[in-house]
Amino acid sequence: MSTSTDAARPGAPSLTGPLTRFRVSAYVTGVGLLGLCFVMVLRYAFDTPGPSAVYSPIHGVLYMIYLVLTIDLAIKARFSIKGTVLVLLAGCVPFVSFLVERRVTHRVQAGQKL
């Protein structure tokens, strides 16, 4: 069955799988970053380092997964280097990963370069 991505770029491999994995990882990273902000407030404002000591490494692993899945999508969708770096950095700023995920999804589904 043909998807809108296949119709936009004849002969191109389907990007449904990589795009879905990227979208899930972007949401998980965004929520994870908000959780990290919360535990950092607990650590520095309320002098409670316990939650930060547990959660920070978890967030680090989630971000590394986001990096790998973003690079996978970038290679398959042929993102520019600048576009790829900007999407990678979006996982570092609270709420930005949600916005970038929507933009990347629309552009990939339309067959546009990033």
ZIZIDA-V38700 format. One record per backbone hydrogen bond with DSSP energy under -0.5 kcal/mol. CO is the residue of the C=O (numbers start at 1). NH is the residue of the N-H. Records with the same first field share a line. If there is no record, write none. Layout:
CO: NH, NH
This chain:
3: 7
4: 8
5: 9
9: 12
15: 19
16: 20
17: 21
18: 22
19: 23
20: 24
21: 25
22: 26
23: 27
24: 28
25: 29
26: 30
27: 31
28: 32
29: 33
30: 34
31: 35
32: 36
33: 37
34: 38
35: 39
36: 40
37: 41
38: 42
39: 43
40: 44
41: 45, 46
42: 46, 48
49: 53
50: 54
51: 55
52: 56
54: 58
55: 59
56: 60
57: 61
58: 62
59: 63
60: 64
61: 65
62: 66
63: 67
64: 68
65: 69
66: 70
67: 71
68: 72
69: 73
70: 74
71: 75
72: 76
73: 77
74: 78, 79
80: 84
81: 85
82: 86
83: 87
84: 88
85: 89
86: 90
87: 91
88: 91
89: 92
90: 93
93: 96, 97
95: 99
96: 100
97: 101
98: 102
99: 103
100: 104
101: 105
102: 106
103: 107
104: 108
105: 109
106: 110
107: 111, 112
108: 111
